[in-house]
């Protein structure tokens, strides 16, 4: 009886270890990844991952930057630059099916959303009757988070993080 219990326990342990290894053995960015592209008011993070297990993947990019804005008076004629634009935090999410993973490898490209513009109340302009538009963002940092297995694309994402890395831009 004791021998049967030991065999069953060893089998359960082996199956349990096999499952966790299959989910995400050692997720990491492949050489030369990621690459960031500044699109003006959005940021694109693209690259390739290796060491992924089976299952759907969700990748998020959270980028921080300082916006450049213009202020337009009610007549639409004068456009002095915004005075003190606040830092913006922009995010992007991409869901990729597990079937896109080939031998643990996956390519991705995630775009952040653009900042809300015009800015309500024109806080960096002479008064609230003006219009403040963000024309560019100087991105300073970005964080890429990889979740697997995951199908949740609504932040805050409630899945297992297999890789998270921050970058200075």
N, C-alpha and C positions, 0 to 999 in steps of 0.2 A: 504494500500500500504506500509506504514512504517513498519507494522508488518511483511509483507512478506520479506522486505529487511533485517530486523533483523534476521529472521529465516535463510535466505540464507547466511548471513554473519557468523552466529553461526555455520552453517553446514560446510561452507568452512574452518573456523578456526579449527573445530574438525577434519575434514579430513586432513588438513595440519599438525596438531600436531600428528595425528595417523601415518602419513607417515614418519615423521622424527624419531619418536620413533621406528618404525619398522626397519629403516635402521641400527641404532646402538644405543641401549639404554644405555649401560654402559660397553663397552668392557674393559676387564681386564684379567691379567694372573691368572690362577687358582693356588691354593696353591702348592708350590714346583716347579713352572715354572717361568722362563725358566731354562733349563739346558744347559750348554755350554760344548762341547767336543773339545779339542785341538787335531787335527789330524796331527800335524806336520806343514804343510804349509797351511792348511785350518782350518776353525772353523765351527762346527755344532751347531746351536741353535735349540733346540727342546722343546716342551712343549704343554700346553693346554691353550686355551682361553675360556672365558665365556662372556656372555653379548652381543654377536653379534646379529645383525639383519639379515634380508634376503639379499641375494645378494652375488656375487662372492667376494672373498677376495684375496688380494695380500699382502704378507709379505716380507719385506726386512730386511737383516742383514748387517750392516756396521761395520766391525771390524778393529781396529788399533793394530799394533804390531811392534816389532823390529825384523828384520830378522837376522839370522845367515847365513853367506855365506862362501864359500871356493873359493880360487883363484887357478887356474891351469895354469901353464906356457905353452907356445906353445909346449913343448916336452911332456907335460902330466904327468910329474914326481912330481913336487913340488906342494903342496897344503897348503900354509899357510892360516890362517883364514883371511877373509875380514877385513879391518881396521875400517871403519866407516860406517856401513850399515845405510841407511836412513830408517825412519819409513815407513811402508807400510799401505795402506788403501785398504781393500778387501771387496767386496760386494757379496751378494747372494740374489736371488729373487725366491719366490715360489708363483705360482698362484693356488688357490683352488676354486673349484666350490661351489656355494651356497648350492648345494645338499649335500655337506659333512658336513654342519652345522646341528647338532642335538640338538634341544631345546636350541639354542644359544651357544652351545659348539663346539669347533673345535680343533683337535690335529694338530700339524705342526712339520716339521723338515726342516730346511733350511741350506744348505752348502754354504760357501763363495767360490769364485773362488780362485785358487792358484795364487801367485804372478808370474809375468813374470820372467822367468829364462831360460837361462842365461841372465844376465843384460847387455844390449847393452853398449859397450865401457868399461866395467869392471871398473867403477869409483873408486871402493874401493881396486883395485889391483895395483901392481907396475906400470903397463902400459896397454894401450888399446889392446896389443897383447895377453894378458892373457884372460882367461874365468872366469867370476864370476857367480857362481851358488848359489841360495838360497836353503839351506838345512833344515831350520827350521824357524818358526816365534814364538816369545814369545808374545802372545796376551796380550794386556793391557786393552782394553775396547771394548765394543760392544754396538750398538744401534739397537733395533728392532722397526720397524715401521709397523703398520697394517693399510691397506687401505680398505675401504668398502663403497659402492659397487665399484668394480674396476676390470678391465680386462687388464689394461695397465701394461706391465712388462718391459718396456724400460725406464731406468732412463734418465732424471728425471721423475718420475711417477706423472701424473697429475690426481690424485684422492683425495677423501676426507680421511684425516687421522683420524682414530678413536682411535688410541693408539700409543704412541711413548714413549719409555723408554730407558734410557742409563744405562749401567752396567759397573762396574769396575771388571776386571778379575784378 
